[in-house]
Amino acid sequence: MLSVSRSSLRQASRLSTKLTSTRRGNASASDAPVPAKYSSRITQPKQQGASQAMLYATGLTPNQMNMPQIGIGSVWYEGNPCNMHLNDLAAAVKKSVVDAGLVGFRFSSIGVSDGISMGTEGMSYSLQSREIIADSFETIMGAQWYDACIAIPGCDKNMPGVIMAMARLNRPSIMVYGGTIRAGKTCTGTPIDIENAFQSYGQFVTGKITEDQRLDIVKNACPGAGGCGGLYTANTMASAIEAMGLTLPHSSSMPAEYPGKIEECAHVGPAIRNLLEKDIKPRDIMTRQAFENAMVTIMALGGSTNAVLHFIAIAKSLGIPLTIDDFQKTSDRIPFLADLKPSGKYVMEDLHNVGGTPAVLKYLLKEGLLYGDAMTVTGKTLAENLADAPDLTPGQKVIRPLSNPIKATGHIQILRGNLSPTGAVAKITGKEGLSFSGPAKVYDSEEDMMAATVAGKVVKGDVVVIRYEGPKGGPGMPEMLGPTSVIMGAGLGQDVALMTDGRFSGASHGFIVGHVTPEAQEGGPIALVQEGDIITIDANRRAIEVSISPAEMEKRRKAWKAPPYKVKSGTLWKFIKNVTSASEGCTTDD
């Protein structure tokens, strides 16, 4: 383990040295001041004297007034392990920026802990926090005239939020992922993580574990700082964003509490200076090829369905056409290789210890599955970055070879049919089969479904339907990790399917279909399903259908009345009034 970690650090150190030596080796670039393209708008004109007075009040010197100003934005807050350490990373980043001859100003945005809010009304705020983060980063960067952005996100929605802002602003930018959490252990030494904590309730109510065992899991699942440890949404997004070229190598797989994370921060200053000198901006990096690389990485690793939603939203910020069908095309040709939780055995820390994300990308590139000539934040191409990356450790079991995949094609399937004419997103890893048919058990809220399952009303063969949980109906399209966890905890994971117009956590697994569109609140067919209707989910045909006639469907449609919105004021009301459908990325600035 240590040898691989040191190898990762050596590669990062070589990269930092290259960035610094490249800058210093070019005498004309080194001697000339780095252009302050944006901040000069307030630091140079005499008519901006008040602006300059306020900047002097922050401690700037006359010499620093001529330097580029770097916005260092973190999504720090204490009440969440994914984010509680980000201030420390921001401090290390600022030192690196100052050491590189630049001015760094730190700021923060808001965040939502999906893990803490899961299963409560607080989850309605999760997805809309992505929009608030994007808007707030755009706002401060634009208002303060910062020349470049270094973003330090932690939890799930943080990452697409900051990347959307980078795309809108198009100023030199780098993302530093807060890092993954280490695995926990029970009192007997069994490895556990947040997934076990979620499933412990279902195990407890069905008598599979005792109260003492449940408490042992809950107390020890999360041993410190970092994003949830499996290939859940945070690690999915971080890995895909690294594949896009928006982080330094190893950012997505380096654990939050490993020394390498602070060392990564120390390399960011030279990297952002290099981007400023070469005028490399996010839109130079986030090309169509970069999105292809991200989608390939998501499929190979078995990433979260949330990535579909988020990358469509990011692409919209750039004006790049990207649809749910692009994910299907990628899924059709990319095998599922990673034995990572939630469907597998290992966590991100294990991947780091066998070479990390760069080793995976190097393998995919070698096999011809990535665009190696895509530009990255190092100022070099993806292939150039990976030339020095370690190979996957011989004999490792985290990443399967292409010759022996977990599944020959991707796990994300886009389904359509009379239940979802504009598309739904299924996460089907193969171990639960490829098709499912059964009678509908219909619930108009997550809470109703949870109560029914605990009461033993959900049985083998059922297709559970949870509706009115979409972007407008939820509101906020909450994640259904509670329902999938109670199903798995009750031992029904192989025997029950679940469909919803809500989302799924990256930690969800089983035979699950989410993002059903149109949503129930908008009168989508999912609103018309009745108890006992036979529903068929078929990944082979990419179909999701209810066995009723068109005439019966129309009869039910005429009788249906939209329920009132659950909120009518405040930030969630703004979200309801502006949000697009799940198939369109749930954006609010269209």
Protein Blocks (a to p, Z undefined) as FASTA:
>chain_A
ZZmmmmmmmmmmmmmmmmmmmmmmmmmlmmpccddfklmmmmmmmklmmmmmmmmmnopa
fklmmpccddddddddfkbfklmmmmmmmmmmmmmmmmnopacdddddddddfklmgopa
klmmmmmmmmmmmmmmmmmmmmnopabdcdddfbfmlmmmmmmmmmmnopacddddebja
dddddfkopacdfklmmmmmmmmmnopacfklmmmmmmmmpgbgcddfblcfklmmmmmm
mmnopacehklmmcfkbmklmmmmmmmmmmmmmmmmnopafklmmgfklmmmmmmmmmmn
opafklmmmmmmmmmmnopacdfklmmmmmmmmccfbfcdfklmbdfklmmmnnpjmlmm
mmmmmnopacfkbccfkopafklmmmmpccddehiakbccfklcfbfbdfbdcdddjklm
nopadddehlnojbdcddddddfbfklmmmmmmnopacghiacddehiafklmgooiafk
lmmmmmmmnopmmmcccddfbdcdfkbgcjddehiacdfknopaklmpcehiacdddfkl
opacddddfklmmmmmmmpccdddfbfgdjklmmmmmpccfknoppakZZ
